[in-house]
Amino acid sequence: MTNQKKFVRTILGDIDPKDMGVVDCHDHLIKNGGPEMEEHVDFLMIDTAAAQKELQSYLDAGGKTMVTMDPPNVGRDVPRMLEIAKNFKGKAHLIMSTGFHKAKFYDKYCSWLKTVGEDKIVAMMVAEIEEGMDIHSYNGPVVERVAAKAGIIKVGTGYATIDPLEQKSLRIAAKTNLKTGVPILIHTQLGTMALEVCQELLSLGVKPDKIILSHLNKNPDKYYYEKVCQQGVFIAFDGPDRAKYYPDSLLAENIKYLIDKGYQKQILLAMDAGRFYYQTAYSATKGHISYGIAYMLTHFVPLLKEIGVSQSAIDDILVNNPQVALAFDNSKRN
Ligand SMILES: [Zn+2]
């Protein structure tokens, strides 16, 4: 055990968690290529000027910190994100991710996730967190590190299944957490397998307050959420403004249900605006009108208030809970 101060690892360096202000716990500003492009062309987002306009609108709405959840090989663009971080120095805190996405995005025969041994991949992850990210995002074959470090590790799981590559990436994330204290965020496919992910990570020794589950809003089952919260982990609800899945009102009511049940300290909020037309500034470049990342603060938080969520709960969700969830676990370091 050490007496090190708690810290959050941003692109431009470590900061006191208390300095984060309002936090969007899962979002995207730049997404450059990768296997998601096979799913939809809207995943390509490489306009730095548009990304900066979008970030500015989030700041104008009261935001301060954003966790960008693009892992190596799946859209992460270190040079563009470094440029944005430098241009917003002193104005915004940006956190970048290492880790993995769901197994669907990796070749099951010859990807490095498949062929390289677990402990060697743990070393690759630890290096991204403690030395600096690979500017080529492990798209290989050359690794060149920048000074900026990853501040969170991502893992993806599939729809109602956790395949062997995903089990491997969960073990790697757990080992990386035990070595570095880094928080872990999990992409659950349509909100499924959250309890199984928790059980796996907890059994490997990860503390519950270093586990953040994403996309549970796509499985809008408040009783399921309660069982997940009973594990002591965080749920990062994302994607208000996604009426194609569920109306905002359902998400708002489910959040209120959890608050009323005493889980106010385990809820995080995000937009996860990871597609071109999910963002106002990108859309505008093609003459489209749309909502964007600021919607979380301009529309969804007011809805929470309208249905009776207290200001103290909103402060916890936007400001206080991220200070716990995103801080490195110092007790793991020696
Ligand atoms: Zn995302």
Residues whose N, C-alpha, C, O or C-beta is under 5 A from the ligand:
A	BS01	ZN	M69 D272 G274
